[in-house]
Amino acid sequence: MISKKLQEFRNLLLEVTGKVYHYYHQAEDETYIVWTENGEGETQHGDNHKQEVALHFSVELFTKTEYSPVLDALTEKLNESRFAFEYTGVDFEVDTGYIHHSLEVYG
């Protein structure tokens, strides 16, 4: 149940860009996404069993492009797929030159 949800989420991110990594990546790529699962969100139970599991994810978009269209593509894809998300911030990493966008995703 959980592994299937993880694979579905990864596949959704791959529709945005082919450069998607789980947990960690240090790359020379212009733009890439790193994601990790943070655990269970809202879960529905019935008859002493889990009926539906919602997971909580952190998604980090790294780009060297100001106003990256990948950020828009990512948020549009999450909306289309009915994932709730919160854009939690942006940083400019002086040592790498990356603009680092952070999102928390629930679904």
Protein Blocks (a to p, Z undefined) as FASTA:
>chain_A
ZZmmmmmmmmmmmmmpmcdcehiacdfbfbdcddddebjcddddeehiafbdcddddddd
ddfbehiaklmmmmmmmmmnopacddfbdcddfknopacddddddZZ
